[in-house]
Amino acid sequence: MQQIIEKWRRDRINSSLSELRRLVPTAFEKQGSSKMEKAKILQMTVDHLKMLHAIGDTDA
């Protein structure tokens, strides 16, 4: 039972990482290249969110 739960958890993580890769422009641009590390996808997401946050702060 524990193995099934762990597989389900890993599948959810991988699915979310795939979605982030599609949503973050810099990650999407590199989609054709070799498989991207999970840490790289997360870092690109953080960088993109920081950029959006900075843009939002200047619009106020």
C-alpha positions in Angstrom: 0.0 0.0 0.0 2.8 2.4 0.9 4.4 1.8 -2.6 1.1 2.8 -4.3 0.9 6.0 -2.2 4.5 6.9 -3.0 3.9 6.3 -6.8 0.8 8.4 -6.7 2.8 11.2 -4.9 5.6 11.0 -7.5 3.1 11.0 -10.4 1.5 14.2 -9.0 4.8 15.9 -8.6 5.9 15.0 -12.1 2.6 16.1 -13.5 2.8 19.5 -11.8 6.4 19.9 -13.0 5.3 19.2 -16.6 2.6 21.8 -16.3 5.0 24.3 -14.9 7.3 23.6 -17.8 4.4 24.4 -20.2 3.4 27.6 -18.3 6.8 29.2 -17.8 8.0 30.9 -21.0 11.7 30.2 -20.5 11.1 26.6 -19.7 8.7 26.2 -22.6 11.3 27.6 -25.0 13.7 24.9 -23.9 11.1 22.1 -24.3 12.7 20.7 -27.5 16.1 20.2 -25.7 17.0 17.2 -23.6 15.0 16.4 -20.5 15.2 19.3 -18.1 16.1 18.7 -14.4 13.2 19.2 -12.0 15.3 21.7 -10.0 15.9 23.7 -13.2 12.1 23.9 -13.9 11.5 25.0 -10.3 14.2 27.6 -10.5 12.8 29.0 -13.8 9.4 29.2 -12.2 10.7 31.1 -9.2 12.6 33.5 -11.5 9.5 34.0 -13.7 7.3 34.7 -10.6 9.8 37.2 -9.3 9.8 39.0 -12.6 6.0 39.1 -12.7 6.0 40.4 -9.2 8.5 43.1 -10.0 6.4 44.1 -13.1 3.3 44.2 -11.0 5.0 46.5 -8.4 5.9 49.0 -11.0 2.4 49.2 -12.5 0.9 50.5 -9.2 
